């Protein structure tokens, strides 16, 4: 029974459940049948661990930069979902059991807006400081 929902956390009689947004990048073997079976297995595991708001994007088949488990090609799938943070470790353990899944990476999705102007200003200021310190060291070297 849900008592209260505050800031992504749900208070229940058993305690607080932290529901977070995640983004997972999955790399599957390129064979069509193996890919479909493994993708369905990942979806089943997400459903088993009560993931919600699942959005999936396929990046298609790509040539890998280096062989992974003797594979030179792979299919990328990006999935965004919400899940209880306590279930994440167990979900990752289940992912390791899927044979056709070559690699995966799950990140906490952060929806904060980035102020590009501040970053550019900071980078500009840092570069000016580096240039001035480099020129000062050159002047000191010439004086000595």
For each residue, the residues with C-beta under 8 A, 3 or more apart:
1: 12 13
2: 5 10 11 12
3: 11 12 13
4: 10 11
5: 2 9 10 11
6: 9 11
7:
8: 18 19 20
9: 5 6 16 17 18 19
10: 2 4 5 16 17 19
11: 2 3 4 5 6 15 16 17
12: 1 2 3 15 16 17
13: 1 3
14:
15: 11 12
16: 9 10 11 12
17: 9 10 11 12 84 86
18: 8 9 84 85 86
19: 8 9 10 82 83 84 85
20: 8 82 83 85 108 109
21: 53 80 81 82 108 109 111
22: 80 81 82 83 88 106 107 108 109
23: 78 79 80 106 107 109
24: 78 79 80 81 104 105 106 107
25: 76 77 78 104 105 106 107
26: 39 42 76 77 78 79 101 103 104
27: 68 74 75 76 101 102 103 104
28: 34 35 38 39 74 75 76 77 100 101 102
29: 34 35 38 71 74 75 100 102
30: 35 61 71 73 74 75
31: 34 35 100
32: 35 36
33: 36 37
34: 28 29 31 37 38 100
35: 28 29 30 31 32 38 39 75 100
36: 32 33 39 40
37: 33 34 40 41 100
38: 28 29 34 35 41 42 98 99 100 101
39: 26 28 35 36 42 43 77
40: 36 37 43 44
41: 37 38 44 45 98
42: 26 38 39 45 46 77 79 95 98 101
43: 39 40 46 47 54
44: 40 41 47 48
45: 41 42 48 49 91 94 95
46: 42 43 49 51 54 79 81 83 91
47: 43 44 50 51
48: 44 45 94
49: 45 46 83 84 87 90 91 94
50: 47 83 84 87
51: 46 47 54 81 82 83
52: 81 82 83
53: 21 80 81 82
54: 43 46 51 79 80 81
55: 79 80 81
56: 77 78 79 80
57: 77 78 79
58: 75 76 77 78
59: 62 75 76 77 78
60: 75 76
61: 30 73 74 75
62: 59 73 74 75 76
63: 72 73
64: 67 68 71 72 73 74
65:
66:
67: 64 70 71 72
68: 27 64 71 74 102 103
69: 102
70: 67
71: 29 30 64 67 68 74 102
72: 63 64 67
73: 30 61 62 63 64
74: 27 28 29 30 61 62 64 68 71 102
75: 27 28 29 30 35 58 59 60 61 62
76: 25 26 27 28 58 59 60 62
77: 25 26 28 39 42 56 57 58 59
78: 23 24 25 26 56 57 58 59
79: 23 24 26 42 46 54 55 56 57
80: 21 22 23 24 53 54 55 56 109
81: 21 22 24 46 51 52 53 54 55
82: 19 20 21 22 51 52 53
83: 19 20 22 46 49 50 51 52 87 88 91
84: 17 18 19 49 50 87 88
85: 18 19 20 88
86: 17 18 89
87: 49 50 83 84 90 91
88: 22 83 84 85 91 92 106
89: 86 92 93
90: 49 87 93 94
91: 45 46 49 83 87 88 94 95
92: 88 89 95 96 104 106
93: 89 90 96 97
94: 45 48 49 90 91 97 98
95: 42 45 91 92 98 101 104
96: 92 93
97: 93 94
98: 38 41 42 94 95 101
99: 38
100: 28 29 31 34 35 37 38
101: 26 27 28 38 42 95 98 104
102: 27 28 29 68 69 71 74
103: 26 27 68
104: 24 25 26 27 92 95 101
105: 24 25
106: 22 23 24 25 88 92
107: 22 23 24 25
108: 20 21 22
109: 20 21 22 23 80
110:
111: 21
112:
113:
114: 119
115: 118 119
116: 119 120
117: 120 121
118: 115 121 122
119: 114 115 116 122 123
120: 116 117 123 124
121: 117 118 124 125
122: 118 119 125 126
123: 119 120 126 127
124: 120 121 127 128
125: 121 122 128 129
126: 122 123 129 130
127: 123 124 130 131
128: 124 125 131 132
129: 125 126 132 133
130: 126 127 133 134
131: 127 128 134 135
132: 128 129 135 136
133: 129 130 136 137
134: 130 131 137 138
135: 131 132 138 139
136: 132 133 139 140
137: 133 134 140 141
138: 134 135 141 142
139: 135 136 142 143
140: 136 137 143 144
141: 137 138 144
142: 138 139
143: 139 140
144: 140 141
